[in-house]
Amino acid sequence: MQFDEIIKDTNFSDADKPNLIDYSKQYNDFDWNRDAYSKLEWLPDGGLNNAYECVDKHVKNGYGDNLAMIWLGKNGEEENYSYTDFKNESDKFGQVMLDLGMQKGDRVFIFMDRLPELYFAAMGILKAGGVIAPLFSAFGPDPVKDRMLDAGASYLITSPDLRKKISPILKDIKTLKNVIVVNKDNRFTDPLDDGDLDYNKLMSKADNKKFKMVNTSQYDFSIMHYTSGSTGKPKGVLHRHQAVVQQMLTGHWALELSHGDIYFCTADPGWVTGTSYGMIAPWTNGVTQIIYEGGFGAAKWYEIIEKYKVDIWYTAPTAIRLLMRAGEDVVKKHNLSSLRFIGSVGEPLNPEAVVWGERNYKLPIHDNWWQTETGAIMCANYPSTNIKPGSMGQPFPGITMGILDDEYNELPPDNSGILAVRPGWPSQMFAYWKQDEMYNSRFKKGWYITGDQAARDKDGYFWFQGRADDVINTAGHLVGPFEVESALIEHPAVAEAGVIGKPDPIAMEIVKAFVTLNPGFEQSSDLRKELIRFSRDKLSAGVAPREIDFLETMPKTRSGKIMRRLLKARELGEPEGDISTLEDD
C-alpha cells in the first residue's frame, strides 16, 4: 500500500476527542502581555523566578502533598518526592550555594546523570540567583572544558565517576571556585579529591528554614545552554526567567500537561529539551514526573508507562525509530492504555512514524519544532488539530513564523526558503555569551533567522527541509563540525579534517570525517579505529565520528577553507554545484 493511501485510511484518534484543548478557537487573539503573564504566580515582591513557579507556588497553593517526582534508578531503585519535599531540598541547596558565596548571575555547571539531586540542585541554584548550565553526561573532557572556560564557570556539580572522567581539565578552569560531588547512595567508595565538597555533608548542615529566595526579575539570566555552529566553538545561549511563561503555556496547550498528570520525558537535562520540558514546563503545570536514570530500552520504557500509568510521553524521533525497529510484538506485551498524548521533538518525525504510532499505541505522535535559541515550542501539531504526518504543525498563539527568500523577504505559501520568526516571544534567547556580533547576525529585516530551511502550505502548516548550514543533527543532538575537526587534528597523524553529516535511517544523520595525514603516517584500518577511539575519548560517543575516510588532498577554496559542501556531495553522489572557487590541485 502506498503511503498516501495509508494516511487516507488512518483514522487519527486525536481529532475525535472533544475534551482536548482547542487552542485555535480560544486563542486566535492571543496576546502575551494580556493572556500569558497573568497566569504566573510571581514572587511576593513582584519578581519572577523559574524555580518558584515550578515548586514553591504549588506548596503555597495547597498542593504540597502531591507527588512532584518518581525517580527510577538504573539499578531498580525508586524514590518518591512530593512538592513539599522538592521545596525543602531545593531550599537547602539554595542555602548551600549562598553559604559558598555564589553571587547573582554566577554560572553553575551541572554535569550529572539523571539523579534527584540534579533537580534539587538546579532549582536551588535558580532560587539563589545563579545561572544553571547543564551538560550532557556523556560528554568527554573537551566539550566540558570548552564550555566551562567560555562561560567562566564558578561552580561545578558532578558525580564521582564523571568528575574522574574530566579531572585533567579542571585545573584549566581558573574561575572555578568549588566542585560539589554527589555520591548517590554511596555508589562509589573512593575518597573525594582534595578541595572537593561532599553534597550530602553540605545538605546535612544546610538549614532550609534560613533560606531566603534571592529577588530575581523576569529579565535576570536563568539558564545557559550551548549550541553548535558550523564554525568556531559552541555558543552559550542565555535565557531569562521570563522564558517560564512560554514554557508553562506550551506545556499545557501543546503537550496537554495539567495538575495530577503522570508525565514521562526521555530527554537528558544536558540538552534544552531536558530543561524546558524535563523541568520547567512539567513542574510549572503541577504534574508528577517520571525521572528514569537509565537509557533507551523499548521493553523498559513500555514497562514504565504501564506500571506508572503515564498520561503524557514526550520523546525524540530517533527513539521512536528505535521503538519501531524493536517491533510490534514488544508493544503487545504491555498495556499502554493510560497514554492520552505522545509528543516528539529534536529532529523531523518521518510520516511513517506517525502512522505507526496510531496503529500500535492507538494514538498518533505529535511532532513539534523549536530550538535552543527559542527556548520553548514555537510550532506544533496540537492535540485539538488534525495532524499532517511529516509536518512541524502550526505556530503557537502569539508566534509569527514566515518563509523568506535569500533577501529576507517573506514568500507566499507553497514556497521553500529560510525559516524565520518575528522576535519578541518570552522564551527568546537574550544573547550568545560574549558573541554580540554572532547574535546580531541572526536578525534580518525584523526577523529572527533560525538557520533552518522549511516550507509553509496553504493551510498554515510548516514542513522542515533541513539545516541551512553545516551543523549536523545526529539523534536530535546538534553537532558542530568545527568542534569535531578540532579534536581530530590534535592527533599527531592528522594534518587536516573535514566533517559532514551523513544520512542515517535511525539517527537522521551520523558524523562522518575525512582526514589527510601528516608525513610518516599511512592509511590503515587500525589507524581509522584509533582515530575514532581518540575522538570518542575527547568528545563522546554521540559526538565523535562513526565513519572516517582518508583523502590525499582536501577540497578547499582558494582562500584555504575546506569545502564541506563538496565533501558531502561527493559522499552522497550528488551534483557538486559551483566549484569555481575550488583551489587548483
Summary of the structure (lengths in Angstrom):
residues: 585
radius of gyration: 23.8
end to end distance: 50.4
largest distance: 73.6
contacts: 1978
relative contact order: 0.10
helix: 33%
strand: 23%
